[in-house]
Amino acid sequence: MTEAKQSLKRTLIGKVVSDKRTKTVTVLIERRVKHALYGKIVGKSSKYHAHDEKGEFKMGDMIEITESRPISKTKNWVATRLVEKAAAV
């Protein structure tokens, strides 16, 4: 049987908030979760450094990042694809 093996790597979609570093983008992931005690929906956010080999992603872009092996001290995600281009001002 040739079944498609599902990847165990996590993927997240977020907004590029910094592209100043070489081959690295900082991605802001926002999610909405229910508060454990009060039950109110609250917004939580996390920033991840993702590897961008070609430097193709710019500030404001919505991109998908995938978990990978550690690339540096703070970088263990890889930018995989562009979801939505940043709106031109």
LOLUM-809305 format. One line per 5 residues: number of its first residue (from 1); for each residue x, y, z of N, C-alpha, C, CB. Coordinates in Angstrom, 1 decimal, padded with zeros to 4 digits. Glycine has a CB too. Example, Ala and Ser with C-alpha at 12.3 -4.5 7.8 and 13.67 -1.06 7.14 Angstrom:
1> 013.2 -005.7 007.8 012.3 -004.5 007.8 013.2 -003.3 007.8 011.3 -004.5 009.0; 012.8 -002.2 007.1 013.7 -001.1 007.1 012.9 000.0 007.9 014.1 -000.6 005.7
# end
This chain:
1> 000.8 -001.2 000.0 000.0 000.0 000.0 000.9 001.3 000.0 -000.9 000.0 001.2; 000.5 002.2 -000.8 001.2 003.5 -000.9 000.3 004.6 -000.3 001.7 003.8 -002.3; 000.3 004.7 001.0 -000.5 005.7 001.7 000.3 006.9 001.9 -001.1 005.2 003.0; -000.3 008.1 001.7 000.3 009.4 001.9 000.6 009.5 003.4 -000.5 010.6 001.4; 001.8 009.6 003.8 002.2 009.7 005.2 002.0 011.2 005.7 003.6 009.3 005.5
6> 001.2 011.4 006.7 000.9 012.7 007.2 002.1 013.2 008.0 -000.3 012.8 008.1; 002.5 014.5 007.7 003.6 015.1 008.4 003.4 015.4 009.9 004.0 016.4 007.7; 004.4 015.1 010.7 004.2 015.3 012.1 004.7 016.8 012.5 005.1 014.3 012.9; 005.1 017.5 011.5 005.6 018.9 011.7 004.4 019.8 011.8 006.6 019.3 010.6; 004.5 020.7 012.8 003.4 021.7 013.0 003.5 022.8 011.9 003.4 022.3 014.4
11> 002.4 023.3 011.4 002.4 024.5 010.5 001.5 025.5 011.1 001.9 024.1 009.1; 002.0 026.8 011.0 001.2 027.9 011.6 001.2 029.0 010.5 001.9 028.5 012.8; 000.1 029.8 010.5 000.0 030.9 009.6 000.0 032.2 010.4 -001.3 030.8 008.7; 000.9 033.2 010.0 001.0 034.5 010.7 001.5 035.6 009.8 001.9 034.3 011.9; 001.7 036.7 010.4 002.1 037.9 009.7 003.5 038.2 009.9 001.2 039.1 010.1
16> 004.3 038.6 008.9 005.7 039.0 009.0 005.7 040.4 009.6 006.4 038.9 007.6; 006.4 040.5 010.8 006.5 041.8 011.4 007.9 042.4 011.3 006.1 041.7 012.9; 008.9 041.6 010.9 010.2 042.1 010.7 010.9 041.2 009.6 011.0 042.1 012.0; 011.6 041.9 008.7 012.4 041.2 007.7 013.8 041.8 007.6 011.7 041.3 006.3; 014.2 042.4 008.7 015.5 043.1 008.8 016.7 042.2 008.8 015.6 044.1 010.0
21> 016.6 041.0 009.4 017.7 040.1 009.5 017.9 039.3 008.2 017.5 039.1 010.7; 019.1 039.0 007.9 019.4 038.2 006.7 018.9 036.8 006.8 020.9 038.2 006.4; 018.2 036.3 005.8 017.6 035.0 005.8 016.7 034.6 006.9 018.8 034.0 005.7; 016.2 035.6 007.6 015.3 035.4 008.7 014.1 036.4 008.7 016.0 035.5 010.1; 012.9 035.9 009.0 011.8 036.8 009.2 011.2 036.5 010.6 010.7 036.5 008.0
26> 010.6 037.5 011.2 009.9 037.4 012.4 008.4 037.3 012.1 010.3 038.5 013.4; 007.8 036.3 012.6 006.4 036.1 012.3 005.5 036.1 013.6 006.2 034.7 011.6; 004.5 036.9 013.5 003.5 037.1 014.6 002.3 036.2 014.4 003.1 038.6 014.8; 002.2 035.2 015.3 001.0 034.3 015.3 000.0 034.7 016.3 001.5 032.8 015.5; -001.2 035.0 015.9 -002.3 035.4 016.8 -003.3 034.4 016.9 -002.9 036.8 016.4
31> -003.8 034.0 018.1 -004.8 033.0 018.2 -005.8 033.5 019.3 -004.2 031.6 018.6; -007.0 033.0 019.3 -008.0 033.3 020.2 -008.3 032.1 021.1 -009.3 033.9 019.5; -008.2 032.2 022.4 -008.4 031.1 023.3 -009.4 031.5 024.4 -007.1 030.6 023.9; -010.1 030.5 024.9 -011.0 030.8 026.0 -010.2 030.8 027.3 -012.1 029.7 026.1; -010.5 031.8 028.2 -009.8 031.9 029.5 -010.2 030.8 030.3 -010.1 033.3 030.2
36> -009.2 030.2 031.0 -009.5 028.9 031.8 -010.5 029.1 032.9 -008.2 028.5 032.4; -010.4 030.3 033.6 -011.4 030.5 034.7 -012.6 031.2 034.4 -010.6 031.2 035.8; -012.4 032.3 033.6 -013.6 033.2 033.4 -014.3 032.9 032.1 -013.1 034.6 033.3; -013.8 032.1 031.2 -014.5 031.7 030.0 -014.5 032.7 028.9 -015.9 031.3 030.4; -013.9 033.9 029.1 -013.9 034.9 028.1 -012.9 034.6 027.0 -013.6 036.3 028.7
41> -013.2 034.9 025.8 -012.3 034.7 024.6 -011.3 035.8 024.7 -013.1 034.7 023.3; -010.0 035.4 024.8 -008.9 036.4 024.8 -007.9 036.2 023.7 -008.2 036.4 026.2; -007.3 037.2 023.2 -006.3 037.1 022.1 -005.0 036.8 022.7 -006.3 038.3 021.2; -004.3 035.8 022.2 -002.9 035.5 022.6 -002.0 035.6 021.3 -002.8 034.1 023.3; -000.8 036.0 021.5 000.1 036.1 020.4 001.5 035.6 020.7 000.2 037.6 019.8
46> 002.2 035.1 019.7 003.5 034.6 019.9 004.3 035.0 018.6 003.6 033.1 020.0; 005.6 035.3 018.8 006.5 035.7 017.7 007.5 034.5 017.5 007.2 037.0 018.0; 007.7 034.1 016.3 008.7 033.1 015.9 009.6 033.6 014.9 007.9 031.8 015.4; 010.9 033.2 015.0 011.9 033.5 013.9 011.8 032.3 013.0 013.3 033.7 014.5; 011.7 032.7 011.7 011.6 031.6 010.6 012.7 031.8 009.6 010.2 031.6 010.0
51> 013.2 030.7 009.1 014.3 030.8 008.1 013.7 031.1 006.7 015.0 029.4 008.1; 014.2 032.1 006.1 013.7 032.5 004.7 015.0 032.6 003.9 013.0 033.9 004.8; 015.3 031.5 003.2 016.6 031.3 002.5 016.8 032.4 001.4 016.7 030.0 001.9; 015.7 032.6 000.6 015.9 033.6 -000.5 015.5 035.0 -000.2 015.0 033.1 -001.7; 015.0 035.2 001.0 014.6 036.6 001.4 013.4 037.1 000.6 015.8 037.6 001.2
56> 012.5 036.2 000.3 011.4 036.5 -000.6 010.2 037.1 000.2 010.9 035.3 -001.3; 010.1 037.0 001.5 009.0 037.4 002.3 009.3 038.8 002.9 008.6 036.5 003.4; 008.3 039.7 002.7 008.5 041.1 003.2 007.5 041.4 004.3 008.2 042.1 002.0; 007.7 042.5 005.0 006.9 042.9 006.1 005.4 043.1 005.7 007.4 044.3 006.7; 004.6 042.5 006.5 003.1 042.6 006.2 002.5 041.4 005.5 002.9 043.8 005.4
61> 003.4 040.6 004.9 002.9 039.4 004.2 002.4 038.4 005.2 004.1 038.7 003.4; 001.3 037.6 004.8 000.8 036.5 005.6 001.5 035.3 005.0 -000.8 036.4 005.5; 002.2 034.5 005.9 003.0 033.4 005.4 002.7 032.1 006.3 004.5 033.6 005.4; 003.0 031.0 005.8 002.9 029.7 006.5 004.3 029.3 006.9 002.2 028.6 005.7; 004.5 029.0 008.2 005.8 028.5 008.7 005.6 027.0 009.2 006.3 029.4 009.8
66> 006.7 026.3 009.0 006.7 024.8 009.4 007.8 024.6 010.3 006.8 023.9 008.1; 007.5 023.8 011.3 008.5 023.4 012.3 009.7 022.6 011.7 007.9 022.5 013.4; 010.9 022.8 012.1 012.1 022.1 011.5 013.1 021.9 012.6 012.7 023.0 010.3; 014.2 021.4 012.2 015.3 021.2 013.1 015.9 022.6 013.5 016.5 020.3 012.5; 016.6 022.7 014.7 017.1 024.0 015.1 018.1 024.5 014.0 017.8 023.9 016.4
71> 017.9 025.7 013.6 018.8 026.3 012.6 019.8 027.3 013.2 018.0 027.1 011.5; 019.3 027.9 014.3 020.2 028.7 015.1 019.7 028.7 016.6 020.3 030.2 014.6; 020.2 029.6 017.4 019.7 029.6 018.8 018.2 029.9 018.9 020.5 030.7 019.6; 017.7 030.8 018.1 016.3 031.1 018.3 015.4 030.6 017.1 016.1 032.6 018.4; 016.0 030.1 016.1 015.3 029.7 014.8 015.1 028.2 014.7 016.1 030.3 013.6
76> 013.9 027.8 014.8 013.6 026.4 014.4 012.3 026.2 013.7 013.5 025.5 015.7; 012.0 027.3 012.8 010.9 027.2 011.9 011.4 027.7 010.5 009.7 028.2 012.4; 010.7 027.2 009.5 011.1 027.5 008.1 009.8 028.1 007.4 011.6 026.3 007.3; 010.0 029.3 006.8 008.9 029.9 006.0 008.7 029.0 004.8 009.3 031.4 005.6; 007.5 028.5 004.6 007.2 027.6 003.5 006.5 028.2 002.3 006.4 026.4 004.0
81> 005.4 029.0 002.6 004.7 029.5 001.4 004.0 030.9 001.8 003.7 028.5 000.9; 003.8 031.6 000.8 003.1 032.9 000.9 001.6 032.7 000.8 003.5 033.9 -000.3; 000.9 033.1 001.8 -000.6 033.0 001.9 -001.2 034.2 001.3 -001.0 032.7 003.4; -000.7 035.4 001.7 -001.3 036.6 001.2 -000.2 037.7 001.2 -002.5 037.1 002.0; -000.1 038.4 000.0 000.9 039.5 -000.1 000.4 040.7 000.7 001.1 039.8 -001.7
86> 001.4 041.4 001.2 001.1 042.7 001.9 000.4 043.7 001.0 002.4 043.3 002.6; -000.6 044.4 001.5 -001.3 045.4 000.8 -000.4 046.6 000.5 -002.6 045.8 001.5; -000.3 047.0 -000.7 000.6 048.2 -001.0 -000.1 049.5 -000.5 000.8 048.3 -002.6; 000.7 050.3 000.1 000.2 051.5 000.7 000.3 052.7 -000.3 000.9 051.9 002.0
# end
